[in-house]
Amino acid sequence: MSRQPRFVLPGQPQHVIQRGNNREVIFVSDDDYRFYLEKLGDACVRFDCELHAYVLMTNHVHLLMTPRREDGISKVMQSVGRYYVQYFNYQYKRTGTLWEGRYKATLLDSEAYLLTCYRYIELNPVRAGMVGHPADYPWSSYACNAVGEKNDLITPHERYLALDKDDDVRCSQYRTLFDCHIDAREMEKIREATNKSWVLGPDRFKEEIEALTARQTKPKAKGGDRKSKKYRAGAEINRV
C-alpha cells in the first residue's frame, strides 16, 4: 500500500512526532538531549523552519514547526535523524536503526489548534506521570514560552505573540492556558490527525486546504446512514 503523502504548505504550522524503533529509549543521558537540540537548532536555521514548541521524551519527540519552504520539515528531520543516529550508535556501542519509520505530522489550523498544540506538547511529561507540572521538566519549551527563559531554538508564532504585547504579561497569559485540561476529544483529534497525516482543523479549514492541494484532507466516511431509505435500498440490492 502506498504511503499517505504529508500535507505541506509553507507558512502553515505542523505538529510533528518521531518515535524510537519499537518505542525503545532514544535519550539516555543529559548529553543526548543536548546533542539532539543542538542539531535541531542547526537544521532549523539551515532549512528555514521555525520551531515554536517542543518536548523530548525518553522514547519520542514532539515538535511544533512552521516551514518557510516546502521541503523544510522533511529536510530538518532527515538531518537531525541522521546526525543523532550516528551519535547515539557510537555513544552506546550499537548498530542499526533508531527511529520507527518516517516521522508523523499533521498540518494544522493555527486559529483553532495552534495554542492547543503548544499545550499538548508541553504537557506530555505530565500526562506520562514523569512530573507534576510542565515547569518541572527540563527538556521542553515550557520555560521559554511560559516563563520567558531565553531559548535560541524558539521562534514565537504570531498567535502566541498575540496573547499580549508585553513579554511578562504574555507569559502570564500563556500560563493560564494550562489551568484548564485539554478536552479528551480534542486530544484524540490531535493524535489521530498526526498519526494518520490528516489535516487538523474545522471543516472550513480542511475545505480550504483541499482546494489548495487538490487532495482529501480527512478519511472518507465508512458505510452509510443505515436508517436512510437510500442505504436500505442499496443493501437490499446487494443481497440479491
C-alpha positions as CSV (number, residue, x, y, z in Angstrom):
1,M,0.0,0.0,0.0
2,S,1.4,3.4,-0.9
3,R,2.1,5.8,1.9
4,Q,-0.1,8.8,2.5
5,P,1.9,11.9,1.4
6,R,2.2,14.6,4.0
7,F,0.4,17.9,3.7
8,V,2.9,20.7,3.4
9,L,2.2,24.4,2.9
10,P,5.0,26.9,3.6
11,G,3.9,29.2,6.4
12,Q,1.4,26.8,7.9
13,P,2.4,25.1,11.2
14,Q,2.7,21.4,11.7
15,H,2.7,19.1,14.7
16,V,5.5,16.5,14.2
17,I,6.2,13.3,16.1
18,Q,9.1,10.9,15.8
19,R,9.4,7.8,17.9
20,G,12.2,5.4,18.7
21,N,12.0,2.0,17.0
22,N,9.7,-0.4,18.9
23,R,9.1,2.5,21.3
24,E,12.7,2.0,22.6
25,V,14.6,4.6,24.5
26,I,16.3,7.2,22.4
27,F,17.6,9.5,25.2
28,V,19.7,8.1,28.0
29,S,21.8,11.0,29.4
30,D,21.5,14.8,29.5
31,D,24.2,15.0,26.8
32,D,21.9,13.1,24.5
33,Y,19.1,15.6,24.9
34,R,21.6,18.5,24.4
35,F,23.1,17.0,21.3
36,Y,19.6,16.5,19.7
37,L,18.6,20.0,20.5
38,E,21.9,21.4,19.1
39,K,21.4,19.6,15.8
40,L,17.7,20.5,15.7
41,G,18.6,24.2,16.0
42,D,21.2,24.0,13.3
43,A,18.8,22.2,10.9
44,C,16.0,24.7,11.5
45,V,18.3,27.5,10.5
46,R,19.8,25.7,7.6
47,F,16.4,24.6,6.1
48,D,14.4,27.7,7.1
49,C,12.0,26.2,9.7
50,E,10.6,28.0,12.7
51,L,10.3,25.9,15.9
52,H,7.6,27.1,18.3
53,A,7.3,24.3,20.9
54,Y,9.0,21.0,21.6
55,V,9.3,18.2,24.1
56,L,11.9,15.4,24.1
57,M,10.5,12.4,25.9
58,T,12.6,9.3,26.6
59,N,11.4,7.4,23.5
60,H,9.9,10.1,21.2
61,V,9.9,13.8,20.4
62,H,7.1,16.3,19.7
63,L,7.8,19.4,17.7
64,L,5.6,22.3,16.6
65,M,7.1,23.8,13.5
66,T,6.4,26.2,10.6
67,P,8.3,25.6,7.4
68,R,9.2,28.5,5.2
69,R,9.9,26.2,2.2
70,E,8.1,23.1,1.0
71,D,10.8,20.6,1.9
72,G,11.8,22.4,5.2
73,I,10.5,20.0,7.8
74,S,11.5,16.9,5.9
75,K,15.0,18.2,5.5
76,V,15.2,19.1,9.2
77,M,14.0,15.7,10.3
78,Q,16.4,13.9,7.9
79,S,19.3,16.0,9.0
80,V,18.7,15.7,12.8
81,G,17.8,12.0,12.4
82,R,21.0,11.1,10.6
83,Y,23.3,13.0,12.9
84,Y,21.6,11.7,16.0
85,V,21.6,8.1,15.0
86,Q,25.4,8.3,14.3
87,Y,25.9,9.9,17.6
88,F,23.7,7.5,19.6
89,N,25.1,4.4,18.0
90,Y,28.7,5.5,18.6
91,Q,27.9,6.6,22.2
92,Y,26.2,3.3,23.2
93,K,28.1,0.8,21.0
94,R,25.1,-0.2,18.9
95,T,24.3,-0.5,15.3
96,G,21.2,-0.4,13.1
97,T,18.1,1.8,13.0
98,L,17.0,4.0,15.9
99,W,13.7,5.5,14.5
100,E,10.3,3.9,14.0
101,G,10.0,4.6,10.3
102,R,9.0,8.0,8.9
103,Y,8.2,10.9,11.2
104,K,4.5,11.6,11.5
105,A,3.0,15.1,11.0
106,T,-0.3,17.0,10.7
107,L,-0.8,20.4,9.1
108,L,-3.0,22.4,11.5
109,D,-5.2,25.4,11.6
110,S,-3.4,28.0,13.7
111,E,-6.6,29.8,14.7
112,A,-8.2,26.7,16.1
113,Y,-5.4,24.4,17.2
114,L,-2.0,26.2,17.5
115,L,-2.1,27.1,21.2
116,T,-3.8,23.8,22.0
117,C,-0.9,22.0,20.3
118,Y,1.6,24.2,22.3
119,R,-0.1,22.8,25.5
120,Y,-0.5,19.3,24.2
121,I,3.2,19.1,23.5
122,E,4.5,20.7,26.7
123,L,2.1,18.7,28.9
124,N,3.4,15.4,27.6
125,P,5.7,14.8,30.7
126,V,2.7,15.4,33.0
127,R,0.4,13.0,31.1
128,A,3.2,10.4,31.3
129,G,3.5,10.8,35.1
130,M,7.1,12.0,34.9
131,V,6.5,15.3,36.6
132,G,3.6,17.1,38.3
133,H,3.9,20.3,36.3
134,P,5.4,21.1,32.9
135,A,7.8,23.6,34.6
136,D,9.5,20.7,36.3
137,Y,10.6,19.0,33.0
138,P,13.8,20.4,31.6
139,W,13.6,19.1,28.0
140,S,10.7,21.2,26.7
141,S,10.0,24.7,25.5
142,Y,7.7,25.4,28.5
143,A,10.3,27.5,30.4
144,C,10.7,29.7,27.3
145,N,7.0,30.1,26.4
146,A,5.6,30.3,29.9
147,V,8.3,31.9,31.9
148,G,10.3,33.9,29.4
149,E,13.5,32.0,29.8
150,K,15.8,32.6,26.8
151,N,15.9,29.8,24.3
152,D,17.5,30.4,20.9
153,L,15.7,27.4,19.4
154,I,12.3,29.0,19.7
155,T,10.6,31.4,17.3
156,P,7.3,32.7,18.7
157,H,4.4,32.1,16.5
158,E,2.2,35.2,15.8
159,R,-0.7,33.6,17.6
160,Y,1.4,33.2,20.7
161,L,2.7,36.8,20.4
162,A,-1.0,38.0,20.1
163,L,-1.6,37.0,23.7
164,D,-0.1,40.3,24.7
165,K,2.4,42.9,23.6
166,D,4.2,42.9,27.0
167,D,6.6,39.9,27.4
168,D,5.8,39.3,31.1
169,V,2.0,39.6,30.6
170,R,2.2,37.3,27.6
171,C,3.9,34.7,29.6
172,S,1.4,35.0,32.3
173,Q,-1.5,34.7,29.8
174,Y,0.2,31.6,28.4
175,R,0.5,30.0,31.8
176,T,-3.2,30.5,32.5
177,L,-3.9,28.3,29.5
178,F,-2.5,25.4,31.5
179,D,-5.1,25.9,34.2
180,C,-7.6,24.0,32.0
181,H,-7.3,20.4,30.9
182,I,-7.4,19.7,27.1
183,D,-10.7,18.1,26.3
184,A,-10.2,14.3,25.7
185,R,-11.9,14.6,22.3
186,E,-9.6,17.3,21.2
187,M,-6.6,15.3,22.3
188,E,-7.8,12.3,20.3
189,K,-8.3,14.6,17.2
190,I,-4.6,15.7,17.5
191,R,-3.4,12.2,17.9
192,E,-5.4,10.8,15.0
193,A,-4.6,13.6,12.6
194,T,-0.9,13.4,13.4
195,N,-0.5,9.6,13.3
196,K,-2.5,9.3,10.0
197,S,-1.2,12.5,8.3
198,W,-4.6,14.2,8.1
199,V,-5.3,17.9,8.4
200,L,-6.2,19.2,11.9
201,G,-8.8,21.9,12.0
202,P,-12.5,22.6,11.4
203,D,-14.3,21.7,8.2
204,R,-13.9,25.2,6.8
205,F,-10.1,24.9,7.1
206,K,-10.0,21.4,5.6
207,E,-12.0,22.6,2.6
208,E,-9.5,25.4,2.1
209,I,-6.6,23.0,2.2
210,E,-8.4,20.6,-0.2
211,A,-8.9,23.5,-2.6
212,L,-5.2,24.4,-2.4
213,T,-3.8,20.9,-2.7
214,A,-6.5,19.1,-4.7
215,R,-6.3,16.3,-2.0
216,Q,-8.6,14.7,0.5
217,T,-7.8,16.1,4.0
218,K,-9.8,13.6,6.1
219,P,-10.8,10.0,5.9
220,K,-13.9,9.1,4.0
221,A,-17.0,8.2,6.0
222,K,-17.4,4.5,6.4
223,G,-20.6,2.8,5.4
224,G,-23.7,4.9,5.3
225,D,-26.7,6.0,7.3
226,R,-28.3,2.6,8.0
227,K,-31.6,4.2,8.8
228,S,-32.0,6.0,5.5
229,K,-34.2,4.7,2.6
230,K,-31.3,5.1,0.2
231,Y,-29.0,2.9,2.3
232,R,-31.6,0.2,2.9
233,A,-32.4,0.1,-0.8
234,G,-28.8,-0.3,-1.7
235,A,-28.3,-3.0,0.9
236,E,-31.3,-4.9,-0.4
237,I,-29.9,-4.8,-4.0
238,N,-26.5,-6.1,-2.8
239,R,-28.1,-9.1,-1.1
240,V,-29.6,-10.3,-4.4
